[in-house]
Amino acid sequence: MYNLIASRKNNLAKAAAEQLISARKSSLLAQFGCEENEAHRMEKVLNFQEVTYINDSKATTVNATFFSLNRLKGDIIWLVGGINRSANFHELLPLVREKVKAIICIGNCNDEVISVFGSVVDITIETATMGEAVQIAKQLSVKKDTVLLSPGSSAFDLYEDYVARGDAFVKAVRAI
């Protein structure tokens, strides 16, 4: 009898824990405005020569970029930049130290990005266009790397909005 009661309690506890984990995941996804596979939010565009290209153009804040960098495993080539509206890129330093092998800047806040991360990442490159950024990322990447467009800032310097920026990334990636 005792084993039956203990077994039921364990099953109830397990079910409650699974619901809590599911609720927290849903809450995080809602907080950062994303569903898995949503266009422009952690959207897997292509896996080319065992390098994964991810469009996260919707990550227009440092918090959203933190979430994205934190989710990924392995070495990251990070495409970052745009118009910085008082974003504190310093908050990303621990993740960048741990995960980012190269930074490719595109946008008006290049100087700030290089100032914050230049001493932490061996490779920081400024580019003028998304096509150039993707080509450089392709040259720097090796098997199992991830090329991540997660700008941490708005797109209004070079693009109408994050959708246009993300579409430019997708087009450039599909052209490689």
C-alpha positions in Angstrom: 0.0 0.0 0.0 2.8 2.4 0.9 4.6 1.8 -2.4 1.4 2.5 -4.3 0.9 5.9 -2.5 4.6 6.8 -3.0 4.4 5.9 -6.6 1.3 8.1 -7.2 3.0 11.0 -5.3 6.1 10.6 -7.5 4.0 10.6 -10.7 2.1 13.7 -9.6 5.3 15.4 -8.7 6.8 14.5 -12.1 3.7 15.8 -13.9 3.8 19.0 -12.0 7.5 19.6 -12.7 6.9 18.9 -16.4 4.1 21.5 -16.5 6.2 24.0 -14.7 9.1 23.6 -17.1 6.7 23.9 -20.1 5.1 27.0 -18.6 8.5 28.6 -18.0 9.6 27.9 -21.6 6.4 29.3 -23.0 6.8 32.4 -20.7 10.3 33.0 -21.9 9.3 32.6 -25.6 6.4 35.0 -25.1 8.6 37.5 -23.2 11.1 37.7 -26.0 8.4 37.7 -28.6 9.2 34.5 -30.3 7.9 31.1 -31.2 10.2 28.5 -32.4 10.8 28.8 -36.1 9.1 32.2 -36.3 10.5 34.3 -39.2 13.3 36.6 -38.2 13.5 35.1 -34.6 16.0 32.3 -34.3 15.0 31.2 -37.8 17.3 28.6 -39.2 17.9 29.7 -42.8 20.4 27.2 -44.1 22.9 24.5 -43.1 25.8 24.8 -45.6 28.9 22.7 -45.3 27.9 21.9 -41.7 27.6 25.6 -40.8 24.2 26.8 -39.5 23.0 30.2 -40.5 20.3 31.8 -38.2 18.3 34.9 -38.9 17.5 36.6 -35.6 16.9 40.1 -37.0 14.0 40.5 -34.6 16.5 40.7 -31.7 16.5 44.5 -31.6 17.5 44.7 -27.9 20.4 43.5 -25.9 18.1 41.3 -23.9 16.8 39.5 -27.0 20.3 39.0 -28.2 21.4 37.7 -24.8 18.6 35.1 -25.1 19.7 34.1 -28.5 23.4 33.8 -27.7 22.6 31.8 -24.6 20.5 29.3 -26.5 23.3 28.3 -28.9 26.0 25.8 -28.4 29.4 25.8 -30.2 31.3 28.6 -31.8 29.4 31.6 -33.1 30.2 34.1 -35.8 28.0 37.0 -34.7 26.6 39.6 -37.1 25.7 42.6 -34.9 24.8 46.3 -35.4 22.3 48.9 -36.4 21.3 52.0 -34.5 22.0 51.8 -30.8 19.4 53.5 -28.8 21.1 53.4 -25.4 21.7 49.6 -25.5 24.2 48.4 -23.0 26.3 45.9 -25.0 28.5 45.3 -21.9 25.7 43.0 -20.5 26.7 40.5 -23.3 30.4 40.3 -22.4 30.3 37.0 -20.5 28.4 35.2 -23.3 30.6 36.7 -26.0 33.7 35.6 -24.2 32.4 32.1 -23.9 30.7 31.6 -27.3 31.7 34.1 -30.0 34.7 33.5 -32.1 34.2 36.4 -34.5 32.1 39.6 -34.7 31.0 41.1 -38.0 29.6 44.6 -37.5 27.1 46.1 -39.9 25.4 49.4 -39.1 25.9 52.7 -37.3 27.1 51.4 -34.0 30.2 49.6 -35.3 32.6 51.8 -33.2 30.7 51.0 -30.0 30.6 47.3 -30.7 34.3 47.2 -31.5 35.0 49.2 -28.4 33.1 46.9 -26.1 34.2 43.5 -27.6 37.4 44.2 -29.5 39.6 43.1 -26.6 37.4 40.0 -26.0 37.1 38.5 -29.5 40.1 38.0 -31.7 38.3 38.9 -35.0 36.1 42.0 -35.3 35.3 43.2 -38.8 33.3 46.2 -40.1 31.2 45.7 -43.2 29.1 48.0 -45.3 26.5 45.5 -46.6 24.7 42.4 -45.5 26.1 40.5 -48.5 29.6 41.4 -47.6 29.0 40.4 -43.9 27.6 37.0 -45.0 30.5 36.4 -47.4 33.0 37.2 -44.6 31.1 34.9 -42.2 31.3 32.1 -44.7 35.1 32.5 -45.1 35.6 32.5 -41.3 33.3 29.6 -40.5 34.3 26.0 -40.1 32.2 22.8 -39.5 29.8 23.1 -36.6 30.0 26.9 -36.4 26.8 29.0 -36.3 26.5 32.3 -38.1 24.0 34.4 -36.2 22.4 37.6 -37.2 21.3 39.0 -33.8 21.9 42.7 -34.0 20.9 43.9 -30.6 19.7 47.2 -32.1 17.2 48.6 -34.5 17.6 48.4 -38.2 16.7 51.9 -39.2 20.2 52.9 -40.3 20.4 50.7 -43.3 16.9 49.1 -43.5 13.3 50.1 -43.2 12.8 47.6 -40.3 14.0 44.3 -38.9 12.0 42.4 -41.5 13.9 44.1 -44.4 17.2 43.4 -42.6 16.3 39.8 -42.0 15.2 39.4 -45.6 18.5 40.8 -46.7 20.3 38.3 -44.6 18.2 35.4 -45.9 18.8 36.5 -49.5 22.6 36.8 -48.9 22.8 33.4 -47.2 20.8 31.6 -49.9 23.2 33.2 -52.5 26.3 31.5 -51.0 
